[in-house]
């Protein structure tokens, strides 16, 4: 899988065929809902009385099939899961919203999406339910200022998935979910037989073939597993374009493809302190400075506006880094010299975090560039690899002058630009609601 490092362009918006695809998917989704009977409120409400559990079977089939195909693609190296948008988990508002929606589902017989399917076929109850949803959304928008802090903060776990919650590999979780789904399908049929008087002998025999096929796919995903971090790193390739002026005055753009190790060896991902400082004041780039040193070193001295994520905790922070960054976000890893920052860079790019760079020379080089006038900083004659080469009279954190240099005093700093924005995926949502 390649990593284009060309300037950010909105490719999808420039291609009108993408809208045809989106429209086709929407039509197929609506057709599927109507075909499953989800436009009939009586059929939907019957699930709460255990007479008709089509909703459970259709929705869980969609979940199990999508999950199996998704992690099968991840295991084959066709897809990077960290680049798939996962809605952040807000436990408090999620539980309350689920209760409200559940009660509304029982009374009205629809969820938001199924009401649209019903309304599109001319059913009055679907139209009224949809109208109620619009009114509710309007009222929420007018009053959310009174409780926005609660619903955004109560139980905010960010990007959270079941494999993280239970500490099991995704491929194992796929098999567990599929097995659970098949058991629930069997249990649903028994409930339909007991409470709904359904004759199971008339059910299509093909459903058993589908169940066996789904279980076989889940076992295949388990056998394939997931590529290791090292395998993902070794499979990376980067495109880098450079413009060369020829003797006749014309320009020629050359594109080179590099492996991850070549990007390091050619130092194409190392940004000088001058560039790291100046991008802070460039509107087209939003830098995030990741200080991967220990908390003790961070407390001694750190750049202004940096985020301290020690290297041993960085892996668990990766999903959070992918939750809400803007398309022009650039991550710059920082250590005392470069060793820990290089390890952080490898971990991040292997997880497909876009636009990751390394502060050249680390904090030591930063202080050498900007800290000549800092009182309380004293160079020491020797230091181990990736250790601070300065003695500090006090642990002042970011209160040294060089932690936030004046742009006026360092206006003339020159550097070779290394930062080039690459494409980043947009977030999207899904689900019944």
Buried (B, 14 or more C-beta within 10 A) or exposed (E): EEBBBBEBEEEEEEEEEEEEEEEEEEEEEBEEBBEBBBBBBEBBBBBBEBBBBBBBBBBBBBBBBEBBBBBBBBBEBEBBBBBBBBBBBBEBBBEBEEEEBEEBBEEBBBBBBBBBBBBBEEBEBBBBBBEBBEEEEEEEEEEEEEEEEEBEEBBBEBBBBEBEEEEEEBBBBBBBBBBEBBEBBEEBBEBBEEBBEBEEEEEEEEEEEBBEEBBEBBBBBBEBBBBEEEEBBEEBEBBBEEEEEEEEEEEEEEEEEBBBEBBBEEEBBBBBBBBBBBBBEEEEBBBBBBBBBBEEBBBBBBBBEBBBBBBEEBBEBBBBBBEEBEBBBBBBBBBBBBBBBBBBBBBBBBBBBBBBBBBBBBBBBBBBBBBEEBEBBEEEEEBEEBBBBBEBEEEBBBEBBBBBBEEEEBEEBEBEEBBBBBBBEEEEEEEBE
